[in-house]
Structures are given as structure tokens and as C-alpha cells.
Amino acid sequence: MLPIMVTAAQTTLLSRKEVMEKLGVCEVTLYNWRKSGYLEAVKVGRKVFYRQEDVLKTLELHGDKNGK
């Protein structure tokens, strides 16, 4: 396999609900972040997922709304 394919296969994807809980934001905020490019999303079929490393990076840079 190509190196990029191996990396993609190892990436953990989180659902919208999981990301909302981790970041302490509502669905509208998460949607706005996706549309503005603040948090990149991955579409699998008709479902939207977020890469775990992108979510963790956002947490490190900005924290979450719950102060965790």
C-alpha cells in the first residue's frame, strides 16, 4: 500500500456527537466550524466524521467550552 493510504487507514474518525461532547459545543457551532474551515470534516457516504487528531489539535489550541 502507498504510505498515504496506510496513514488514512490508521486514522480514527469521530462522529459529530462524539466531537460535540469532547469540545462542549452544539451541533450548529460544529456545523459553522466545518463550513468555515476551522475544523475539517471527512464525509463517508452521506455521514460526516472528524479526524481524532484534528479534534485533539483544536482542544490543545483553544480548549473546550466546558473548561476541561
C-alpha positions, 0 to 999 in steps of 0.5 A, spaced: 500 500 500 502 507 498 504 510 505 498 515 504 493 510 504 496 506 510 496 513 514 488 514 512 487 507 514 490 508 521 486 514 522 480 514 527 474 518 525 469 521 530 462 522 529 459 529 530 456 527 537 462 524 539 466 531 537 460 535 540 461 532 547 469 532 547 469 540 545 462 542 549 459 545 543 452 544 539 451 541 533 450 548 529 457 551 532 460 544 529 456 545 523 459 553 522 466 550 524 466 545 518 463 550 513 468 555 515 474 551 515 476 551 522 475 544 523 475 539 517 470 534 516 471 527 512 464 525 509 463 517 508 457 516 504 452 521 506 455 521 514 460 526 516 466 524 521 472 528 524 479 526 524 481 524 532 487 528 531 484 534 528 479 534 534 485 533 539 489 539 535 483 544 536 482 542 544 490 543 545 489 550 541 483 553 544 480 548 549 473 546 550 467 550 552 466 546 558 473 548 561 476 541 561 
